[in-house]
Structures are given as structure tokens and as C-alpha cells.
Amino acid sequence: MREVAPATQTRPVRVVIADDHAPFTQALEVLFESDGRVEVVGRAGNGEEAVERTLALSPDVTLMDISMPLMDGFEATRRIRELETGSTVLI
């Protein structure tokens, strides 16, 4: 059986949270920031901001809400993928 080396992480996972419900976003940020493995680098309250923040901040992960004003999460995700930002989008 092949042994797998333990994962060593040199820096926290950089995350942008895209959700239009501020209390939920703030709670997620507090939860993530209490764990040194995750760093919230930005928040977005609508799909357009999600695309802008992902492009500007180059997070490892963008957490995307589906239903948001101005542009929904599906369209924002499509645009982020087209821009090839390198960010993984989780809806």
C-alpha cells in the first residue's frame, strides 16, 4: 500500500465570501478567522462585486451564493471561470 505524506500548508487558504445576507457573511467570516488555516480576504454583496473581488484579490476559493442582486451566483461563476482567475468557486 502506498503511503501518503501528510499535507503541510504554508499559508492559509484565501477566501472571498459572496453573499447578500450580511449577518450570514459576518458569521462565516468569524468562523473561518477562528481557524488559522483560512483567511477571509474579501466580501461581496452581489454577483458583480463577487467577480470584481475575485479578479482583484485572487483568492484560492470564492464561496458563492446563488441568489444575489445585480447578477446571480451562476452568472458570476461563469464570468469568473471565463476570466481564468485560478479561484475555485463553491456554490
C-alpha positions in Angstrom: 0.0 0.0 0.0 1.3 3.4 -0.9 1.8 5.9 1.9 0.6 9.4 1.6 2.7 12.2 3.1 0.8 14.5 5.5 -0.3 17.7 3.9 1.7 20.7 5.0 0.2 24.1 4.5 2.5 27.0 4.3 -0.2 29.7 4.2 -3.9 29.9 4.9 -6.5 29.3 2.2 -7.5 32.7 0.9 -11.3 33.1 0.6 -13.8 35.6 -0.8 -17.3 35.3 0.6 -20.1 36.3 -1.9 -23.5 36.6 -0.2 -26.1 39.3 0.1 -27.1 38.4 3.7 -24.6 40.4 5.8 -25.3 38.6 9.1 -24.6 35.2 7.4 -21.4 36.6 5.8 -20.2 38.0 9.1 -20.8 34.7 10.9 -18.9 32.8 8.2 -16.0 35.2 8.5 -15.8 34.9 12.3 -16.0 31.1 11.9 -13.2 31.0 9.3 -11.0 33.5 11.0 -11.1 31.5 14.2 -9.2 28.8 12.3 -5.7 29.8 11.2 -6.0 27.7 8.1 -8.5 30.1 6.4 -8.1 33.8 5.7 -11.1 35.8 4.5 -9.6 38.3 2.1 -12.8 39.9 0.9 -16.6 40.0 0.9 -19.1 40.7 -1.9 -22.8 41.6 -1.5 -23.8 40.9 -5.1 -22.6 39.0 -8.2 -20.9 41.9 -9.8 -18.9 42.5 -6.7 -18.0 38.8 -6.5 -16.5 38.9 -10.0 -14.6 42.2 -9.2 -13.3 40.9 -5.8 -12.2 37.6 -7.2 -10.4 39.3 -10.0 -8.7 41.9 -7.8 -7.9 39.7 -4.8 -7.0 36.3 -6.5 -8.5 34.1 -3.7 -7.9 30.4 -3.6 -11.7 29.9 -3.1 -14.8 32.1 -3.7 -17.8 31.0 -1.7 -20.8 31.9 -3.9 -24.4 32.4 -3.0 -26.8 31.5 -5.8 -29.4 34.2 -5.4 -27.9 37.7 -5.2 -28.8 41.1 -6.6 -27.5 42.6 -9.9 -26.1 39.3 -11.0 -26.8 35.8 -9.7 -24.2 33.4 -8.5 -24.5 31.2 -11.6 -23.6 34.1 -13.9 -20.9 35.4 -11.6 -19.4 31.9 -11.5 -19.5 31.7 -15.3 -17.7 35.0 -15.6 -15.1 34.1 -13.0 -14.4 30.8 -14.9 -14.1 32.7 -18.2 -11.6 35.1 -16.7 -9.5 32.1 -15.6 -8.7 33.6 -12.2 -7.5 30.4 -10.8 -10.0 30.6 -8.0 -12.2 27.6 -7.2 -15.8 28.6 -6.9 -18.0 26.8 -4.4 -21.7 27.5 -4.7 
